Amino acid sequence: MKIDRLVSIIMILLDKKRMGAQELADMFEVSPRTIYRDIDTINLAGIPIRSISGVGGGFEIMSEYKIDKKVFSTADLSTILMGLSSLSNVVRGDELVNALAKVKSFISAEKAKDIEIAANQICIDLSPWMGNRNIRPYLEMIKTALQDHKLLRFEYTAHHGNKTVRTVEPYQLVLKSSHWYFYGYCYNRDDYRLFRLSRMSDLQMKQETFFPRDYQKLILDYKETLAAMQKEVKIRIHKSILDRVLEFCTYDHFTPDGDEHYFVSFPFIENEYYYDILLGFGDKCECIEPQHIRKEMKRKIYNIAAIYGE
């Protein structure tokens, strides 16, 4: 991959100080012309590389770019590199190259192997397994709008499929529970709203700018509120969906029921979202109690069956 080659070139120049185009081309099995293009890309990313002509010449990173390597510990650098690597499918290539190179410029040769091992012990991948479109263009556009204070216009599909066209002042990008959102002031609602990117379509950045408001920081921690609303329901599940149920509660909520089944104290809030979770387990899950939730589950199942007829 090109980004791997770019990062490698930066690391080599940080370590060896100076290398020629042909030497780099032989190392990466590409043409010298490709190396020259790579050097231009690295320069555009903000990393100052200069060319020295004559005998012993080549490319080198300007010495002023090097920074004191004792500022961060091995653990600090490993954590930063893990975080940056997780953004590879979100951040533009040149931005990531620049950030990675700056962090790696702190790493001394004697620490490099330890940091590489530690950084690779945890993998953070923010991309979906399947299904969702690539939202990277939307992230880039929203990020640009945030920086330039530009209005955004898009079609938004809310609950029950209701579609509206929104014009919004963007204030914050949010990654919560593996989903991307952005927080902004909606002109249609005259209030702040949180928009999920997967529900947006036809996103456009308008030429009009706005003067930023003194907005309240978005509250993302609802633990106390949810704890007050949440109750536990008793469900009986087949072992084949154990992994899926474990996404919502820990194994200490499980009690074996023979060799094939478990009773589970399942965290539940009485709303459509949680009923849909239980329905999504299909015939591998039975709601045992409380009775009023079991009764509501039966009603929903009868309604689904009626759609398909006999």
Helices and strands as residue ranges (DSSP letters): H 2-16, H 21-28, H 32-44, E 49-52, E 58-61, G 63-65, H 74-85, H 93-104, H 109-119, H 136-148, E 150-157, G 159-161, E 163-176, E 179-186, E 191-196, G 197-199, E 200-209, H 223-229, E 231-238, G 239-241, H 242-245, G 251-253, E 254-257, E 261-268, H 272-280, G 282-284, E 285-289, H 291-308
